[in-house]
């Protein structure tokens, strides 16, 4: 994996900055304002409309956005509630859909850790690890001094989460005005953005193979099991990409 996405500390980190913690926090907030943030905002508008059509109350819908903070998991839970699934079944389905966030969290936490960053603070920040925040952070953190990274990510995460809660409310309120097809299309914008961003950031053969194999394998697994398709597609695809990359690397 390239150094940009490995989570390892780069060999030459930026020099120590004397900017106060509040300055780094505001810099993270500003980083949330851009195309990725707009894509997430639009996607969450779509989720708000989807949740209302499924019969969820507004309070629960807003709580799901702020508390779960992962659109696929929110959609899985909404579908489970609408289908009348048991609490245990809904819990298992949401947990499986969130497994993909574990390697993302493991990759970013070492980059956020500074000389004075407590474990409790890292635990709180881990809540904001989702697709948009992760992509933005992994492409920006290594250009920041280590002591400012946690505050920067806190500003980024809180800004994205706050805007998403507002977007959810707007989507819920305007659900009657949005055609169901448009709501679904809005929700679909985030995974499309994630795919485009990761494709552009992939540098090594292993990273490119992982994306390619995952794109082919995950839909095939989804034909038989939609609850764990992302998990198996990522696990098997990533493992195959790693092994092929090792073989090719040795051959060279």
KAGIGI-V280394 format. One record per residue. RES is the residue in one small letter. PSI is psi in degrees with one decimal (* if undefined). OMEGA is omega in radians with two decimals (* if undefined). BURIAL is b if it has 24 or more other ideal C-beta (glycine too) atoms within 12 Angstrom, else e. Layout:
BEGIN
<<RES | PSI | OMEGA | BURIAL> <RES | PSI | OMEGA | BURIAL>>
END
This chain:
BEGIN
<<x | 145.1 | -3.12 | b> <x | 160.1 | -3.11 | e> <x | -27.9 | -3.08 | e> <x | -33.1 | -3.07 | b> <x | 10.2 | -3.09 | b> <x | -22.8 | -3.08 | e> <x | -6.1 | 3.11 | b> <x | 152.2 | 3.11 | e> <x | 134.0 | 3.12 | e> <x | 161.3 | -3.07 | e> <x | -29.2 | 3.13 | e> <x | 98.2 | -3.12 | e> <x | 156.6 | 3.11 | e> <x | 151.0 | 3.14 | e> <x | 154.2 | 3.13 | e> <x | 135.5 | -3.14 | e> <x | 150.2 | 3.12 | e> <x | 12.5 | 3.10 | e> <x | 135.9 | 3.12 | e> <x | 161.4 | -3.09 | e> <x | -37.6 | 3.12 | b> <x | -32.6 | 3.10 | e> <x | -40.9 | 3.10 | e> <x | -36.6 | 3.11 | b> <x | -46.8 | 3.13 | b> <x | -33.2 | 3.08 | e> <x | -37.6 | 3.08 | b> <x | -38.7 | 3.09 | b> <x | -43.2 | 3.14 | b> <x | -33.7 | 3.14 | e> <x | -22.7 | 3.13 | b> <x | -16.2 | -3.11 | b> <x | 105.5 | -3.11 | e> <x | -169.4 | -3.10 | e> <x | -47.1 | 3.13 | e> <x | -42.2 | 3.12 | b> <x | -37.8 | 3.11 | b> <x | -39.1 | 3.10 | e> <x | -45.1 | 3.12 | b> <x | -41.8 | 3.14 | b> <x | -48.1 | -3.13 | b> <x | -40.0 | 3.13 | b> <x | -40.0 | -3.10 | b> <x | -28.8 | 2.99 | b> <x | -44.8 | 3.10 | b> <x | -38.5 | 3.12 | b> <x | -39.4 | 3.12 | b> <x | -43.1 | 3.09 | b> <x | -38.7 | 3.12 | b> <x | -41.7 | -3.12 | b> <x | -38.9 | 3.12 | b> <x | -41.9 | 3.12 | b> <x | -28.1 | 3.12 | b> <x | -6.1 | 3.09 | b> <x | 12.8 | 3.14 | e> <x | 143.1 | 3.07 | b> <x | 157.8 | -3.08 | e> <x | -44.0 | -3.10 | e> <x | -45.0 | 3.13 | e> <x | -37.4 | 3.14 | e> <x | -44.7 | 3.11 | b> <x | -39.0 | 3.13 | b> <x | -36.5 | 3.12 | e> <x | -41.2 | 3.12 | b> <x | -46.9 | -3.12 | b> <x | -31.9 | -3.06 | b> <x | -42.5 | 3.14 | e> <x | -44.7 | 3.07 | b> <x | 50.9 | 3.06 | b> <x | 109.2 | -3.02 | b> <x | -45.4 | 3.13 | b> <x | -42.9 | 3.13 | b> <x | -37.8 | 3.11 | b> <x | -41.3 | -3.14 | b> <x | -40.4 | 3.10 | b> <x | -45.1 | -3.14 | b> <x | -42.3 | 3.12 | b> <x | -44.3 | 3.11 | b> <x | -37.7 | 3.13 | b> <x | -41.5 | 3.13 | b> <x | -44.0 | -3.12 | b> <x | -31.8 | -3.13 | e> <x | -5.1 | 3.14 | e> <x | 25.0 | 3.14 | e> <x | 156.5 | 3.12 | e> <x | 163.0 | 3.14 | e> <x | -40.1 | 3.14 | e> <x | -44.5 | -3.14 | e> <x | -41.2 | 3.12 | e> <x | -40.6 | 3.13 | b> <x | -44.8 | -3.13 | e> <x | -42.4 | -3.11 | e> <x | -44.4 | 3.13 | b> <x | -40.5 | 3.14 | b> <x | -43.4 | 3.13 | e> <x | -38.0 | 3.14 | b> <x | -21.3 | -3.12 | b> <x | -4.7 | -3.12 | b> <x | -31.6 | -3.10 | b> <x | -20.2 | -3.11 | b> <x | -15.7 | -3.10 | b> <x | -51.4 | 3.11 | e> <x | -30.6 | 3.09 | e> <x | -42.4 | 3.11 | b> <x | -42.0 | 3.13 | b> <x | -31.7 | -3.13 | e> <x | -34.1 | -3.01 | b> <x | -27.2 | -3.08 | b> <x | -43.2 | 3.10 | b> <x | -28.0 | 3.14 | e> <x | -27.1 | -3.13 | b> <x | -22.0 | -3.06 | b> <x | 124.2 | 3.09 | b> <x | -178.8 | -3.11 | b> <x | -24.3 | -3.11 | e> <x | 17.0 | -3.11 | e> <x | 117.5 | -3.11 | b> <x | 160.6 | 3.09 | e> <x | -35.2 | 3.12 | e> <x | -40.8 | 3.13 | e> <x | -40.7 | 3.09 | e> <x | -37.1 | 3.12 | b> <x | -42.2 | 3.11 | e> <x | -43.6 | -3.12 | e> <x | -26.8 | -3.13 | b> <x | -22.2 | 3.11 | b> <x | -28.7 | -3.07 | b> <x | 5.4 | 3.10 | b> <x | 104.1 | 3.05 | b> <x | 178.6 | -2.97 | b> <x | -57.1 | -3.04 | b> <x | -48.7 | -3.13 | b> <x | -38.9 | -3.11 | b> <x | -45.6 | 3.14 | b> <x | -46.2 | 3.13 | b> <x | -42.1 | -3.09 | b> <x | -44.1 | -3.08 | b> <x | -22.1 | 3.09 | b> <x | -2.9 | -3.07 | b> <x | -30.1 | -2.97 | b> <x | -38.2 | -3.04 | b> <x | -12.5 | 3.06 | b> <x | -0.6 | -3.11 | e> <x | 147.3 | 3.03 | b> <x | 144.2 | -3.04 | b> <x | -34.1 | -3.09 | b> <x | -13.3 | 3.14 | b> <x | -3.8 | -3.01 | b> <x | -42.9 | -3.10 | b> <x | -43.8 | 3.13 | b> <x | -39.0 | 3.11 | b> <x | -45.4 | -3.12 | b> <x | -33.9 | 3.09 | b> <x | -43.4 | 3.10 | b> <x | -42.7 | 3.12 | b> <x | -50.2 | -3.09 | b> <x | -44.4 | -3.13 | b> <x | -38.7 | 3.12 | b> <x | -45.9 | 3.13 | b> <x | -42.4 | -3.13 | b> <x | -42.9 | 3.12 | b> <x | -44.2 | 3.12 | b> <x | -33.9 | -3.13 | b> <x | -37.1 | 3.08 | b> <x | -43.0 | 3.10 | b> <x | -43.6 | -3.14 | e> <x | -37.8 | 3.11 | b> <x | -44.9 | 3.11 | b> <x | -41.4 | 3.12 | b> <x | -42.6 | 3.12 | b> <x | -39.0 | 3.12 | b> <x | -44.4 | -3.12 | b> <x | -37.7 | -3.09 | e> <x | 17.4 | -3.07 | e> <x | -34.2 | -3.14 | b> <x | -20.1 | -3.12 | e> <x | -15.0 | -3.09 | e> <x | 126.2 | 3.04 | b> <x | 146.0 | 3.14 | e> <x | -35.5 | 3.14 | e> <x | -39.5 | 3.14 | e> <x | -40.6 | 3.10 | e> <x | -43.9 | 3.11 | b> <x | -39.3 | 3.13 | e> <x | -38.1 | 3.13 | e> <x | -44.1 | 3.11 | b> <x | -34.3 | -3.07 | b> <x | -12.6 | -3.07 | e> <x | -36.6 | -3.09 | b> <x | -49.9 | 3.10 | b> <x | -31.8 | 3.09 | b> <x | -43.5 | 3.10 | e> <x | -41.9 | 3.13 | b> <x | -43.6 | -3.13 | b> <x | -45.1 | -3.13 | e> <x | -42.9 | -3.12 | e> <x | -45.2 | -3.13 | b> <x | -34.8 | 3.11 | b> <x | -41.1 | 3.13 | e> <x | -28.5 | -3.10 | e> <x | -16.4 | -3.12 | b> <x | 126.8 | -3.11 | b> <x | -43.2 | -3.06 | e> <x | 164.5 | 3.09 | e> <x | -39.5 | -3.12 | b> <x | -43.4 | -3.14 | b> <x | -42.5 | -3.13 | b> <x | -40.4 | 3.10 | b> <x | -40.2 | 3.14 | b> <x | -43.1 | 3.11 | b> <x | -45.7 | -3.08 | b> <x | -46.8 | -3.12 | e> <x | -39.9 | 3.12 | b> <x | -38.8 | 3.13 | b> <x | -33.4 | 3.14 | e> <x | -43.3 | -2.99 | e> <x | -40.8 | -3.05 | b> <x | -46.7 | 3.08 | b> <x | -33.8 | 3.12 | e> <x | -43.4 | 3.10 | e> <x | -35.6 | -3.13 | b> <x | -21.2 | 3.08 | e> <x | -24.4 | -3.10 | e> <x | -28.5 | -3.08 | e> <x | 100.6 | -3.12 | e> <x | -12.9 | -3.12 | e> <x | -31.9 | -3.06 | b> <x | 17.3 | -3.09 | b> <x | -41.2 | 3.12 | b> <x | -40.0 | -3.13 | b> <x | -52.3 | -3.09 | b> <x | -36.9 | 3.10 | b> <x | -42.6 | 3.12 | b> <x | -41.9 | -3.10 | b> <x | -51.2 | -3.11 | b> <x | -44.4 | -3.13 | e> <x | -43.2 | 3.13 | b> <x | -39.6 | 3.13 | b> <x | -44.9 | 3.12 | e> <x | -42.6 | 3.13 | b> <x | -40.2 | 3.13 | b> <x | -45.8 | -3.12 | e> <x | -43.3 | 3.12 | e> <x | -40.4 | 3.12 | e> <x | -38.5 | 3.11 | b> <x | -43.7 | -3.12 | e> <x | -46.3 | -3.14 | e> <x | -39.8 | 3.14 | e> <x | -40.3 | 3.11 | e> <x | -36.5 | -3.13 | e> <x | -32.6 | 3.12 | e> <x | * | * | e>>
END
